[in-house]
């Protein structure tokens, strides 16, 4: 299926956007930290074949999107950039699915523009009160030594490779060629510094002069996919996680998805078919 590759100016730079399908309800896919729209390569065509218009976005600073200096890369700023891109694409009401930190960008988009987001899918979202999350904290702890000793061509590799390989349920799902594909945007001596700048921006704290996010404004249906950092989720575990998100989103209708899959944070890499099977009825 043909994929359109677009560049959408959003004020602070331009976002790289991939669009598949031109009919049916719009589904927006947002990647998380260290990945890009490439994450959805096995998911987007299947959704489009089922009658969805699928828009995969490289968040600002990631993938093929611009990486301007002296702009905000905060989660709330990323939500604003996504909103501007959707306006430019003339997309009104949409369903938004986000992976890990991309899930929080989707959540803030729904809080900031509740009339824009009809449904949310939060795929392995980090707890908002535990940001930037264990994986990014580990990256930051090792950055001083690894960044200094890294080869100048692949300066970000010692930082990003462990995060990627730990994010799948089985090591064979993240072979070296796939690691190198995700590392491609960070090639060069500045790659590690740019990656660390983005890591420091993973926070729910608003930019100066901006209001605190009002998660109570989120009032749509929310599909919650959790459990990748633990053994396969039990019903009790899913219920406890759902209860925590119910407290955060008192006006939303939160539905936990109980799976028996192996642990792994990158759902679209681990079990793309199962993810598509969940997103099709969710976006109907």
C-alpha positions in Angstrom: 0.0 0.0 0.0 1.3 3.4 -1.0 2.7 5.6 1.8 2.7 9.4 1.4 5.7 11.1 3.0 4.9 14.7 4.0 6.7 17.5 5.7 4.4 19.7 7.8 5.6 23.1 9.2 4.5 23.5 12.8 6.1 26.9 13.6 9.3 25.6 15.4 10.3 23.3 12.5 8.7 20.7 10.3 7.4 17.3 11.2 7.9 14.2 9.0 4.5 12.6 8.6 3.6 9.3 6.9 0.0 8.8 5.7 -1.5 5.5 4.5 -5.0 5.3 3.2 -7.3 8.2 2.4 -10.7 7.0 3.6 -12.4 6.2 6.9 -11.7 7.4 10.4 -8.3 8.9 11.0 -6.0 7.1 13.3 -2.9 9.0 14.5 0.1 6.9 15.7 2.7 8.5 18.0 6.0 6.7 18.7 7.9 7.0 22.0 11.4 7.8 23.1 14.2 6.7 20.9 12.0 5.4 18.1 10.2 7.1 15.2 7.3 6.5 12.7 9.2 3.5 11.4 7.9 1.7 14.5 4.4 1.4 12.9 5.5 -0.1 9.6 3.7 -3.4 10.3 0.7 -1.8 11.9 -0.2 1.2 9.7 -0.8 -0.7 6.4 -3.1 -3.2 8.1 -5.2 -0.5 9.7 -5.4 1.3 6.3 -6.4 -1.9 4.6 -9.3 -2.2 7.0 -10.5 1.3 6.0 -8.7 3.7 8.2 -6.7 6.8 7.3 -3.5 6.3 9.2 -1.1 9.1 10.1 2.2 8.2 11.7 4.2 11.2 13.0 7.9 11.7 13.8 7.7 13.9 16.9 9.9 17.0 16.7 13.5 16.1 17.2 13.0 12.4 16.3 13.3 10.4 13.1 13.2 12.6 10.0 11.5 15.6 11.7 13.5 18.8 12.2 15.7 19.1 15.3 16.0 22.9 15.7 18.0 24.5 18.5 16.4 26.6 21.2 12.9 25.2 21.0 10.9 23.3 23.6 10.8 19.5 23.3 8.6 19.1 26.3 5.7 16.6 26.1 3.2 19.5 26.2 5.0 21.2 23.4 5.1 18.0 21.4 1.3 17.8 21.8 1.0 21.3 20.4 3.1 20.5 17.4 1.0 17.4 16.7 -2.1 19.5 17.0 -0.8 22.0 14.5 0.1 19.2 12.1 -3.4 17.7 12.3 -4.8 21.1 11.6 -2.6 21.5 8.5 -3.7 18.0 7.3 -7.3 19.2 7.8 -8.1 16.4 10.2 -10.7 17.2 12.8 -11.8 14.5 15.2 -9.2 11.7 15.4 -8.3 8.5 17.3 -4.8 8.7 18.7 -2.6 5.8 19.8 0.7 6.5 21.5 3.6 4.3 22.6 5.3 4.9 26.0 6.2 8.6 26.1 4.2 9.1 22.9 1.2 7.9 24.9 1.7 10.9 27.2 1.9 13.2 24.3 -1.4 11.8 23.1 -2.8 12.2 26.6 -1.8 15.9 26.7 -3.2 16.4 23.3 -6.5 15.1 24.5 -6.3 17.3 27.6 -5.4 20.4 25.6 -7.8 19.8 22.7 -10.6 17.5 24.1 -12.7 18.1 21.0 -9.9 16.9 18.7 -9.3 13.4 20.3 -12.3 11.1 20.0 -10.4 8.0 21.4 -7.1 7.3 23.0 -4.9 4.2 23.1 -2.2 4.3 25.7 0.4 1.6 24.8 2.7 0.9 27.7 2.4 4.5 29.1 4.9 5.5 31.8 3.3 6.6 35.1 3.1 10.5 34.9 4.4 10.7 38.5 7.5 8.6 37.7 9.0 10.4 34.7 11.2 10.1 32.8 10.8 6.4 33.6 13.3 3.7 34.4 14.7 3.2 30.9 15.5 6.9 30.3 16.9 7.2 33.9 19.2 4.3 33.1 20.3 6.0 29.8 21.0 9.2 31.7 23.0 7.5 34.4 25.3 5.9 31.9 25.6 8.8 29.6 28.7 10.5 31.1 30.9 7.4 30.5 29.4 6.0 27.4 29.0 9.2 25.5 32.6 10.2 26.1 33.9 6.8 25.0 31.6 6.3 22.0 32.8 6.0 18.5 32.3 9.4 16.8 30.2 7.8 14.0 27.7 6.1 16.4 27.9 8.4 19.4 24.4 7.5 20.6 24.7 3.7 20.2 25.9 2.9 23.8 23.0 5.0 25.1 20.1 3.9 22.8 21.0 0.2 22.0 20.3 -1.1 25.6 17.0 0.8 25.7 15.9 -0.8 22.4 17.0 -4.3 23.2 15.4 -4.2 26.6 12.1 -2.9 25.2 11.3 -6.2 23.4 10.2 -9.5 24.8 12.7 -11.5 22.9 16.2 -10.4 21.8 15.6 -11.7 18.3 12.9 -9.1 17.8 15.6 -6.4 17.9 18.4 -7.7 15.7 21.4 -5.5 15.0 20.1 -4.3 11.6 17.0 -3.1 13.3 18.9 -1.4 16.1 21.0 0.4 13.4 17.8 1.6 11.6 16.6 3.2 14.8 20.0 4.7 15.4 20.2 6.3 12.0 18.8 9.7 13.1 21.5 9.9 15.8 24.5 9.2 13.6 27.4 11.6 14.1 29.3 13.2 17.0 26.3 15.2 18.1 23.9 12.3 18.3 24.4 11.5 22.0 24.0 15.1 23.1 20.8 15.5 21.0 19.4 12.3 22.4 20.2 13.4 26.0 18.5 16.8 25.3 15.3 15.0 24.3 15.6 12.7 27.4 15.8 15.8 29.7 12.5 17.0 28.2 10.4 14.0 29.2 8.3 15.7 31.8 4.7 16.5 32.5 5.8 19.9 33.8 4.5 22.6 31.5 6.8 25.1 29.8 7.2 28.5 31.5 4.0 30.5 31.2 1.9 27.5 30.3 -0.9 26.2 32.6 -0.7 22.8 34.3 -2.2 20.0 32.2 -5.8 19.3 33.3 -6.1 15.5 32.8 -9.7 15.8 34.1 -10.5 17.4 30.7 -9.9 14.0 29.0 -13.3 12.6 28.6 -12.9 10.1 25.7 -12.7 6.3 25.6 -9.2 5.2 26.6 -7.7 1.8 25.7 -5.0 0.9 28.2 -2.3 -1.6 27.2 0.1 -2.2 30.1 2.3 -4.9 31.4 5.4 -5.0 29.2 7.8 -4.3 32.1 6.5 -7.3 34.1 5.7 -11.0 33.4 2.4 -11.5 31.4 -0.3 -9.4 33.0 -2.8 -11.0 35.3 -6.4 -9.7 35.6 -5.5 -8.4 39.1 -2.5 -6.5 37.7 -4.5 -5.0 34.9 -7.3 -4.0 37.2 -4.8 -2.2 39.6 -3.2 -0.3 36.7 -6.6 0.6 35.3 -7.6 1.9 38.7 -4.6 4.2 38.8 -5.4 5.6 35.4 -9.1 5.9 36.4 -7.9 8.2 39.2 -5.8 10.2 36.8 -8.6 10.4 34.2 -11.8 10.7 36.2 -14.0 11.7 33.3 -12.6 9.2 30.8 -13.8 5.6 30.2 -10.6 3.5 30.7 -10.6 0.0 29.4 -7.6 -2.2 30.3 -6.4 -4.7 27.7 -5.5 -8.0 29.4 -2.9 -9.9 27.4 -0.8 -13.0 27.8 2.0 -11.8 25.6 5.7 -11.9 26.7 7.0 -8.8 28.4 8.1 -6.1 26.1 7.5 -2.3 25.9 7.6 -2.0 22.1 4.2 -3.5 21.3 4.4 -2.7 17.6 7.7 -4.7 17.4 6.7 -7.5 19.7 3.1 -8.3 18.6 2.0 -6.1 15.7 -0.9 -8.4 14.7 -2.3 -8.5 18.2 -2.0 -4.7 18.3 -3.9 -4.3 15.1 -6.6 -6.7 16.4 -7.0 -4.4 19.4 -6.9 -1.1 17.5 -9.5 -2.0 14.8 -12.5 -2.3 17.1 -11.2 0.6 19.2 -11.1 2.9 16.2 -14.4 1.7 14.7 
